Amino acid sequence: MIHFSFKVPNAGSPWRDTWDRAFQANPATISEMDLCYKYFGVTVDLAVDEVEIISSKGHVTLVDLALSICHALSRLSAGEDTAIGFTEDDEVIRLRRETDLVAITSSKHQWQVSVEQEELVGAFVDFLREAHARLTVNIPGLADNPVVQRFSPEWLDSMPGE
């Protein structure tokens, strides 16, 4: 079983400022670098069979993680091994295909867990849909940003198996 979710910081949190600052910019033209480093901090929880893959103890930027998940999703769909990296951390989550399963390992931790590829792909797609929806509902102009469009529902619908 996979649990993959994120939480937007509450008002008053310094991480909430990473969301509020976006109202001061033209969302359609915010650069990829700024989206990946300056805006939209969240806590993320990814667990597979009760093994904590990504901990909600720290913060990551949502767009940076979404782009990493997009890359991993494309590679998995093409039948290739892949990884998820983090701008804020040197940990790498490796995803290695094993027939219909994906073995997940960490560069920092000793655990290993396997999950059906179809279930993992579904969790990634659901996460990306929620990320896109949350971003574009809170900041409507982001729907026109070419970086955010890279994980739009239209892109997700074009993925093999979707």
C-alpha angles and dihedrals in degrees: 000000000000127000113188119167144134135212127214111226118258123250110280094035115117086229089060086066088067087066098039093051090063089071088065093059136060098262094204091061104039105130124243090245092054092045090051097044111022111030142060106015114190141167113244131202120195117170130166117195089341092307108128106230097168117018124220089217093094137038131249131180110259098220093049091051092044091054091049090050090049090054092048091047092052092049094047091048088053091053095254135128115249146168142224117227133188129221092210097046138038093226117118122199108210122208113197120184118230108179104288093350133077118214112213121204137165132227088221106036134056099226125108126190133177128211135176110271092228091055093048093048089049091051091049092049092048091049092050093047090052092046092051093046094048092048097046095042092051094041107021095189090065089077086074095048110109092217094054090044087064088078099032122137088255091057091046091050090055092057115110110264094021 
